[in-house]
Amino acid sequence: MARNIWMPAPVCLIENSNGQFMVNQEALQVLTTVTQPVVVVAIVGLYRTGKSYLMNKLAGQKTGFSLGSTVQSHTKGIWMWCVPHPIEPNHTLILLDTEGLGDVEKGDNKNDTWIFALAVLLSSTFVYNSMGTINQQAMDQLHYVTELTDKIKTKSSPSTEQMNDSMEFASLFPDFVWTVRDFILELEIDGQPITSDQYLENALKVKKGTSEEARLCIRKFFENRKCFIFVPPAHGKKLKQLEELHDDELDVDFVENTKNFCNYIFNDAKTKTLPGGGIVNGPRLGNLVLNYVEAITSGHVPCMENAVLALAQLENSAAVQRALTLYEETMRQKVQFPTETIQELLDVHAICKREATQVFIKDSFKDMNQEFQTTLEIQLEAKLDDFRQHNKRESLDRCTALLQNIFGPLEEEVKQQAFSKPGGYGIFLQKKQELISKYHQQPKKGMQAEKTLEEYLKSKETVADAINQADKILTAKAKEIEEQQRRAQAAADAARELEIQQRRQEQIKLENERRQQEQLRQMAANMEAQRKRLLAEQEREQARRLQEQAQLLQEQQRRAIAEQQLQIQNLQAQCHHRHSRNDCIIS
């Protein structure tokens, strides 16, 4: 798990109320948080033998599990304490303290046998705690081990031989640790010192004249065995305050033996595994608890195979669900709905399916014949179908919204009868084509784009037909009105033309009259001018004649004068000539 859990104190895992077992939900909730592999150490033994003290030591605490200081058994059912493993990183140490066996207040030992069996089933290291020595009385008190074959099954439907086959139990049972408390004898055989392990093995040897069933069962069922010997921790009243005493107030050998016991558990206790080798974590242990307790309360014998199969069923179902959840989440993250092609969806599906399958394989447990993986593949295909449908819906919704947005104004114009006029159908078709082009230009419409458009246009065909029919009727009426208007206009134009002609004739007549009057005026003017011109010419002619007469007169006068002057000159000349000649005569 990502972090170590912290439990300040133990919690009851399996409650024992009036002989009825019930799983504590609070403890199960704690186990769901323990995702690390777990080392499970369970301790059983007669009540008031100091089991809880050893478990508190394993938890690294002085208090926690109830020790009790009276002759009554304090621990009822099975209590659990989860602590970080002090040696193995990324592991959790789960300690199970059981109610004391042989409590006379319970009246019978039926519950003791089930407590013993549950401790064996749930633990990876099973600690049996006893007092004194390992003798015949101790073996008799360990009769619970002889009932394990009646209280535990390894197979759901084994043969009689398999049920009695101790090898089957030995491969599935936890390591066995016998802790002997208040041991005051010397560890030796025939005067030779021996180890605590040798002491246990010697005690388990078959001896004539004694009941050997318990010895035989321990030897057959528990292949890995260990023994720890503890001297009395203190004397007198100090035993009642054992959890309050410091190590220096306890017997040195007891402290040393306790330390050795803890070190062995920390270093050698194995991780809890399932038949077939599956590692157990907190949730798996919780499911085993539920399965075993349910079998007991139902009156059945707890079966390891059934428990593992149930666990596999539960975990593989959960692994399938986690894989499906991952697939869905990844698909929703990677797919941009709606896709333009189915291949886009299939390409992302292939990636997400591969990732989901890898997660399932990682989380699955004992998926026999790949049953759950096949289920996963079937459900992934179903999910793909869901995504196909979702893709279609997204495309349909997108296209429907686009069509409503794009064609909405056109629909409003239709409602307002904007096209209820001659030629309206042509205008409608032109606008519709423009909007279709606009729709095609919109991105991310998905695979339903053409189908949605086709269905939309088909749904509006009656509207288009109505506009077309109205257009035809209105156009015919318009043409009729236009023809009437044309005829009326033609008549009006003819009347106007006639009026114009009449006006023109009037104007021509007036113009002619005006022209005639002008001509008469001009003729009069011309005649007047002619008259004036003739008068002027006559006056000029008369003047000319007068002038000519004057000039002639003047010329006559000039000539007369000239002649007179010539005559004078001639006379003068003659006079001169006479004078001259007279002079000559004189001279």
C-alpha positions in Angstrom: 0.0 0.0 0.0 1.1 3.6 -0.4 1.4 4.2 3.3 1.6 2.3 6.6 -1.7 2.1 8.4 -1.8 3.2 12.0 -4.0 1.5 14.6 -3.7 2.9 18.1 -5.3 -0.2 19.5 -6.7 -3.6 18.4 -10.3 -4.0 17.2 -12.5 -7.0 17.4 -12.3 -8.9 14.1 -14.7 -11.8 14.8 -17.2 -11.3 17.7 -18.3 -14.3 19.7 -21.7 -13.5 21.3 -23.4 -16.3 23.0 -21.8 -18.8 20.8 -22.6 -16.9 17.6 -19.8 -15.6 15.4 -20.2 -12.3 13.6 -17.6 -10.3 11.6 -17.0 -6.8 12.8 -17.5 -4.3 9.9 -15.1 -1.8 11.4 -12.3 -4.4 11.3 -13.2 -5.2 7.7 -12.9 -1.6 6.8 -9.5 -1.4 8.3 -8.4 -4.5 6.3 -9.6 -2.8 3.1 -6.9 -0.1 3.6 -4.1 -2.7 4.0 -3.1 -3.2 0.3 0.4 -4.5 1.2 1.1 -8.3 1.6 0.4 -9.4 5.2 2.1 -11.6 7.7 -0.6 -13.0 9.9 0.3 -14.3 13.4 -2.5 -15.9 15.4 -2.2 -17.1 19.0 -4.4 -19.6 20.7 -4.3 -21.3 24.1 -6.0 -21.8 27.4 -7.4 -18.6 29.0 -5.2 -16.8 31.5 -1.9 -18.1 29.9 -0.5 -14.7 28.8 -1.2 -14.8 25.1 -2.1 -11.1 24.9 1.3 -10.1 26.5 3.2 -11.8 23.7 1.0 -10.2 21.0 1.5 -6.7 22.6 5.2 -7.3 22.4 4.9 -8.2 18.7 3.0 -4.9 18.2 5.9 -3.1 19.9 3.5 -1.9 22.7 3.1 -2.6 26.4 -0.6 -2.4 26.2 -3.2 -3.1 23.6 -4.6 -6.6 23.7 -6.4 -7.1 27.0 -4.2 -9.1 29.5 -6.8 -9.5 32.2 -5.8 -10.1 35.8 -8.6 -12.4 37.0 -9.6 -15.9 36.3 -12.2 -14.8 33.7 -11.3 -14.8 30.0 -11.1 -11.2 28.8 -10.7 -11.7 25.0 -14.0 -12.8 23.4 -13.8 -13.9 19.7 -10.8 -12.9 17.7 -9.2 -9.4 18.0 -6.9 -7.9 15.3 -4.1 -5.4 15.4 -2.5 -4.2 12.2 1.0 -2.7 12.5 3.8 -1.9 10.0 6.1 -4.9 9.7 9.3 -4.0 11.6 11.6 -5.9 9.4 10.0 -6.5 6.0 9.5 -3.3 4.0 6.1 -2.8 2.4 4.5 -5.5 4.5 2.0 -5.3 7.3 2.0 -7.5 10.4 -1.4 -8.5 11.4 -1.7 -9.9 14.9 -4.8 -12.1 15.9 -5.4 -12.6 19.6 -8.1 -15.2 20.4 -10.3 -15.8 23.3 -9.0 -18.2 25.8 -9.7 -21.9 25.3 -11.3 -24.0 28.0 -13.3 -21.1 29.6 -15.6 -22.9 32.0 -18.2 -20.1 31.7 -18.9 -21.1 28.1 -20.2 -24.5 29.1 -18.9 -26.4 26.1 -15.9 -26.4 23.8 -17.7 -26.2 20.4 -16.8 -22.5 20.1 -13.2 -23.3 21.2 -12.8 -25.7 18.3 -14.1 -23.1 15.8 -11.8 -20.5 17.3 -8.9 -22.9 16.9 -9.8 -23.7 13.3 -10.3 -20.1 12.4 -6.9 -19.2 13.8 -5.3 -22.0 11.7 -7.2 -20.9 8.5 -6.4 -17.2 8.8 -2.8 -17.2 10.0 0.5 -17.7 8.2 2.1 -18.4 11.6 0.1 -20.2 14.3 1.2 -19.8 17.9 -0.1 -22.2 20.5 0.5 -20.9 24.0 0.5 -23.3 27.1 1.6 -23.3 30.6 4.1 -25.6 32.4 5.5 -28.3 30.3 4.7 -30.2 27.1 3.3 -33.4 28.7 0.4 -35.7 28.3 -1.9 -33.2 30.0 -0.8 -30.5 27.5 -1.4 -32.9 24.6 -4.8 -33.7 25.9 -5.6 -30.0 26.1 -4.5 -29.7 22.5 -7.3 -32.1 21.4 -8.6 -29.3 19.1 -5.9 -30.2 16.5 -7.4 -33.6 16.2 -10.7 -32.1 15.1 -9.3 -30.0 12.3 -10.1 -32.7 9.7 -13.8 -32.4 10.8 -13.8 -28.6 10.9 -11.7 -27.8 7.8 -11.9 -29.1 4.2 -9.3 -28.5 1.6 -11.4 -29.4 -1.4 -15.1 -28.7 -2.1 -15.8 -32.4 -3.2 -12.8 -34.5 -2.3 -12.7 -38.3 -2.0 -12.6 -39.9 1.4 -8.9 -40.6 0.9 -8.3 -36.9 0.0 -10.1 -35.7 3.1 -7.9 -37.8 5.3 -4.7 -37.0 3.4 -2.6 -35.1 5.8 -0.3 -34.0 3.0 -3.0 -31.8 1.7 -3.4 -30.1 5.0 0.3 -29.8 5.6 0.8 -27.9 2.3 -1.9 -25.4 3.3 -1.5 -25.0 7.1 0.6 -22.3 8.7 3.9 -22.6 10.5 3.4 -23.9 14.0 5.0 -22.2 17.1 4.5 -23.7 20.6 5.2 -21.2 23.3 5.6 -22.8 26.8 5.1 -20.4 29.6 6.3 -20.6 33.2 8.7 -23.4 32.3 10.8 -24.2 35.4 12.5 -27.5 34.4 15.9 -28.0 32.9 16.1 -28.4 29.1 17.9 -31.7 29.0 17.3 -35.4 28.0 19.2 -38.1 29.7 21.4 -35.5 31.3 22.3 -33.9 28.0 21.2 -30.2 27.2 18.8 -29.7 24.4 17.2 -26.8 22.5 13.6 -25.8 22.9 13.0 -27.1 19.3 14.5 -30.5 20.3 12.3 -30.5 23.4 9.2 -30.0 21.2 10.2 -32.7 18.8 10.9 -35.1 21.6 7.5 -34.4 23.1 5.8 -35.2 19.8 7.4 -38.6 19.5 5.0 -41.6 19.7 5.1 -43.0 23.2 3.6 -46.3 24.2 0.7 -46.3 26.5 -0.4 -42.8 25.8 -2.9 -41.2 23.4 -0.9 -40.2 20.4 -3.7 -38.6 18.2 -2.8 -35.0 19.0 1.0 -35.7 18.6 0.3 -37.4 15.2 -1.9 -34.6 13.9 0.7 -31.9 14.9 3.5 -33.8 13.1 1.4 -34.4 10.0 -0.4 -31.1 9.7 2.3 -28.7 10.7 5.6 -29.4 8.8 7.4 -26.3 10.0 7.5 -26.3 13.8 9.2 -24.1 16.4 9.2 -24.0 20.2 10.0 -21.2 22.7 10.4 -21.8 26.4 9.6 -18.9 28.8 10.5 -18.9 32.5 8.1 -17.1 34.9 8.3 -13.4 34.2 8.0 -12.3 37.8 6.7 -13.5 41.2 3.8 -12.8 43.3 1.6 -9.7 42.9 3.9 -8.4 40.1 2.3 -10.8 37.7 -1.0 -8.8 38.0 0.8 -5.7 36.8 2.9 -7.4 34.1 2.0 -4.8 31.4 3.1 -2.0 33.7 6.6 -3.5 34.5 9.7 -2.5 32.7 12.1 -5.1 31.3 14.5 -4.5 34.2 11.8 -5.5 36.6 11.3 -8.8 34.8 13.3 -12.0 34.9 16.3 -11.6 32.6 15.7 -15.0 30.9 12.1 -14.2 30.3 13.0 -10.9 28.7 15.6 -12.6 26.5 13.2 -15.4 25.5 10.5 -12.8 24.7 13.0 -11.0 22.5 14.0 -14.2 20.7 10.4 -15.0 20.1 9.7 -11.6 18.6 12.8 -11.7 16.4 11.8 -15.1 15.1 8.3 -13.8 14.2 9.8 -10.7 12.6 12.4 -12.6 10.6 10.9 -16.0 9.8 7.1 -15.6 9.9 6.0 -16.0 6.3 3.7 -13.8 4.2 0.2 -15.3 4.2 -0.5 -17.0 0.8 -3.4 -18.8 -0.7 -3.4 -22.3 -2.2 -1.8 -21.9 -5.5 0.6 -19.2 -4.3 -1.5 -16.0 -4.3 -0.3 -13.4 -1.9 -2.8 -12.3 0.7 -3.3 -8.6 1.5 -5.8 -6.9 3.8 -8.9 -7.1 1.5 -8.2 -10.7 0.7 -7.9 -11.6 4.3 -11.1 -9.8 5.0 -12.9 -11.9 2.4 -11.5 -15.1 3.8 -12.8 -14.1 7.2 -16.3 -13.4 5.8 -16.2 -16.7 3.8 -15.1 -18.9 6.8 -17.4 -17.3 9.3 -20.4 -17.5 6.9 -19.7 -21.2 6.4 -19.6 -21.7 10.2 -22.7 -19.7 11.0 -24.5 -21.6 8.1 -23.6 -24.9 9.7 -21.1 -25.9 7.0 -17.5 -26.8 7.2 -15.1 -24.0 6.0 -13.5 -25.1 2.8 -10.2 -23.6 1.7 -10.9 -24.3 -2.0 -14.3 -22.7 -1.8 -12.9 -19.8 0.1 -10.2 -19.3 -2.6 -12.8 -19.8 -5.4 -15.1 -17.2 -3.7 -12.1 -14.9 -3.3 -11.2 -15.4 -6.9 -14.8 -14.8 -7.9 -14.9 -11.6 -5.9 -11.5 -10.3 -6.8 -11.8 -11.2 -10.5 -15.2 -9.6 -10.6 -13.7 -6.6 -9.0 -10.7 -6.7 -11.4 -13.2 -6.9 -14.3 -15.0 -3.9 -12.9 -11.8 -1.9 -12.4 -10.7 -2.8 -15.9 -14.1 -1.7 -17.3 -14.0 1.5 -15.2 -10.5 2.3 -16.5 -11.6 1.5 -20.1 -14.6 3.9 -19.8 -12.6 6.6 -18.1 -9.8 6.3 -20.7 -12.2 6.2 -23.6 -14.0 9.4 -22.3 -10.6 11.1 -21.9 -9.2 10.1 -25.3 -12.2 10.2 -27.6 -13.5 13.5 -28.7 -17.1 12.8 -29.3 -18.6 12.7 -31.8 -15.9 11.1 -34.1 -16.0 11.7 -37.8 -15.5 8.1 -38.6 -16.0 4.7 -36.8 -12.3 4.0 -37.3 -11.4 6.8 -35.0 -13.4 5.2 -32.3 -12.1 1.7 -33.0 -8.4 2.9 -32.9 -8.9 4.5 -29.4 -10.9 1.4 -28.3 -8.0 -0.9 -29.2 -5.6 1.2 -27.1 -8.0 1.4 -24.1 -8.9 -2.3 -24.4 -5.2 -3.2 -24.2 -4.7 -1.0 -21.1 -7.8 -2.4 -19.4 -6.8 -6.0 -20.1 -3.3 -5.3 -18.7 -4.9 -3.9 -15.5 -7.2 -7.0 -15.2 -4.3 -9.4 -15.7 -2.3 -7.5 -13.0 -5.2 -7.6 -10.5 -6.8 -10.9 -11.4 -6.4 -14.0 -9.2 -6.7 -17.6 -10.3 -8.7 -16.8 -13.4 -9.2 -20.5 -14.4 -9.5 -21.0 -18.1 -9.5 -17.2 -18.5 -13.2 -17.2 -17.7 -13.2 -13.7 -16.3 -10.9 -12.4 -19.0 -13.3 -13.7 -21.5 -16.1 -12.0 -19.6 -14.1 -8.8 -19.6 -13.6 -9.0 -23.4 -17.4 -9.6 -23.9 -18.2 -6.6 -21.6 -15.6 -4.5 -23.4 -17.3 -5.2 -26.7 -20.6 -4.3 -25.0 -19.0 -1.1 -23.7 -17.8 -0.4 -27.3 -21.3 -0.8 -28.5 -22.4 1.6 -25.8 -19.8 4.1 -27.0 -20.9 3.5 -30.6 -24.4 4.4 -29.5 -23.1 7.3 -27.4 -21.1 8.4 -30.4 -24.2 8.4 -32.5 -26.2 10.2 -29.9 -23.5 12.8 -29.5 -23.4 13.3 -33.3 -27.2 13.3 -33.5 -27.4 15.9 -30.7 -24.7 18.0 -32.2 -26.2 17.9 -35.7 -29.7 18.5 -34.3 -28.5 21.6 -32.4 -26.6 22.8 -35.4 -29.6 22.4 -37.7 -31.8 24.2 -35.2 -29.3 27.0 -34.9 -28.7 27.3 -38.6 -32.2 26.7 -40.0 -34.0 28.3 -37.0 -34.2 31.8 -38.7 -35.4 30.2 -41.9 -38.2 28.3 -40.0 -39.1 31.6 -38.3 -39.4 33.3 -41.7 -41.6 30.4 -42.8 -43.8 31.0 -39.8 -44.0 34.7 -40.6 -45.0 33.7 -44.2 -42.1 35.6 -45.6 -42.1 33.3 -48.6 -45.9 33.5 -49.2 -45.5 35.6 -52.3 -44.9 35.0 -56.0 -41.4 33.6 -56.5 -41.2 32.9 -52.7 -40.4 29.2 -53.4 -37.3 30.1 -55.4 -36.1 32.5 -52.7 -36.8 29.7 -50.1 -34.8 27.2 -52.1 -31.9 29.6 -52.5 -31.8 30.3 -48.8 -32.1 26.6 -47.9 -29.2 25.8 -50.1 -27.1 28.5 -48.5 -27.9 27.1 -45.1 -27.1 23.5 -46.2 -23.7 24.8 -47.4 -23.2 26.5 -44.0 -24.1 23.3 -42.2 -21.6 21.3 -44.2 -18.9 23.8 -43.3 -19.4 23.2 -39.5 -16.7 20.9 -37.9 -17.1 18.0 -35.5 -20.6 16.9 -36.6 -19.8 13.2 -36.4 -21.0 10.2 -38.3 -24.7 11.2 -38.2 -24.2 14.4 -40.1 -25.6 13.5 -43.5 -28.3 11.2 -42.0 -29.5 13.9 -39.6 -29.5 16.5 -42.4 -31.4 14.2 -44.7 -34.0 13.4 -42.1 -34.4 17.1 -41.2 -34.9 18.1 -44.8 -37.3 15.2 -45.3 -39.3 16.4 -42.3 -39.5 19.8 -43.9 -40.6 18.6 -47.3 -44.3 19.3 -46.6 -43.4 22.9 -45.7 -41.4 23.2 -48.9 -44.3 21.7 -50.9 -46.7 24.1 -49.2 -44.5 27.1 -50.1 -44.2 25.7 -53.7 -47.9 25.3 -54.0 -48.6 28.7 -52.5 -46.0 30.2 -54.9 -47.7 28.6 -57.9 -51.1 29.9 -56.8 -49.8 33.3 -55.9 -47.8 33.5 -59.1 -50.8 32.6 -61.2 -52.9 35.2 -59.5 -50.0 37.6 -59.8 -49.8 36.9 -63.5 -53.5 37.4 -63.9 -53.3 40.6 -61.9 -50.3 41.5 -63.9 -52.2 40.8 -67.2 -55.1 42.9 -66.0 -52.8 45.6 -64.9 -51.0 45.3 -68.3 -54.3 45.6 -70.1 -55.4 48.5 -67.9 -52.0 50.0 -68.4 -52.3 49.5 -72.1 -55.7 51.1 -72.2 -54.4 53.9 -70.0 -51.4 54.2 -72.2 -53.7 54.3 -75.3 -55.9 56.9 -73.7 -52.9 58.8 -72.6 -51.4 58.5 -76.1 -54.7 59.6 -77.6 -54.8 62.5 -75.2 -51.2 63.3 -76.1 -52.1 63.1 -79.8 -55.0 65.4 -79.2 -52.9 67.7 -77.3 -50.3 67.5 -79.9 -52.9 68.3 -82.6 -54.1 71.2 -80.6 -50.5 72.3 -80.2 -49.9 71.8 -83.9 -53.0 73.8 -84.7 -52.0 76.5 -82.2 -48.5 76.4 -83.6 -49.8 76.7 -87.1 -52.0 79.6 -86.1 -49.1 81.1 -84.3 -46.9 80.5 -87.3 -49.4 81.9 -89.7 -49.8 85.0 -87.5 -46.0 85.1 -87.3 -45.8 84.8 -91.0 -48.4 87.5 -91.4 -46.5 89.6 -88.9 -43.3 88.7 -90.7 -44.8 89.5 -94.0 -46.1 92.8 -92.7 -42.8 93.5 -91.2 -41.1 92.5 -94.4 -43.4 94.6 -96.4 -42.8 97.4 -94.0 -39.2 96.8 -94.2 -39.4 96.5 -98.0 -41.3 99.7 -98.1 -38.9 101.3 -95.9 -36.1 99.9 -97.9 -37.7 101.1 -101.2 -38.2 104.5 -99.6 -34.6 104.4 -98.4 -33.5 103.3 -101.8 -35.6 106.0 -103.4 -34.2 108.5 -101.0 -30.7 107.2 -101.7 -31.3 107.2 -105.4 -32.8 110.7 -105.2 -29.8 111.7 -103.0 -27.5 110.1 -105.4 -29.1 111.8 -108.3 -29.0 115.0 -106.5 -25.5 114.4 -105.6 -24.7 113.4 -109.2 -26.5 116.5 -110.3 -24.6 118.5 -107.8 -21.4 116.9 -108.9 -22.3 117.5 -112.5 -23.1 121.1 -111.7 -20.0 121.4 -109.8 -18.1 119.8 -112.6 -19.8 122.1 -115.1 -18.9 125.0 -112.8 -15.4 123.7 -112.4 -15.1 123.4 -116.1 -16.6 126.7 -116.6 -14.3 128.2 -114.1 -11.4 126.3 -115.7 -12.4 127.6 -119.1 -12.8 131.0 -117.7 -9.4 130.7 -116.1 -8.0 129.3 -119.3 -9.5 132.2 -121.1 -8.1 134.5 -118.6 -4.7 132.9 -118.9 -4.9 133.0 -122.6 -5.8 136.6 -122.5 -3.1 137.3 -120.0 -0.7 135.4 -122.3 -1.8 137.3 -125.2 -1.4 140.5 -123.3 2.0 139.5 -122.2 2.9 138.7 -125.7 1.8 141.9 -126.9 3.6 143.8 -124.3 6.8 141.9 -125.3 6.5 142.6 -128.8 5.7 146.2 -128.2 8.8 146.4 -126.1 10.8 145.0 -128.9 9.5 147.4 -131.2 10.2 150.2 -129.0 13.7 149.0 -128.3 
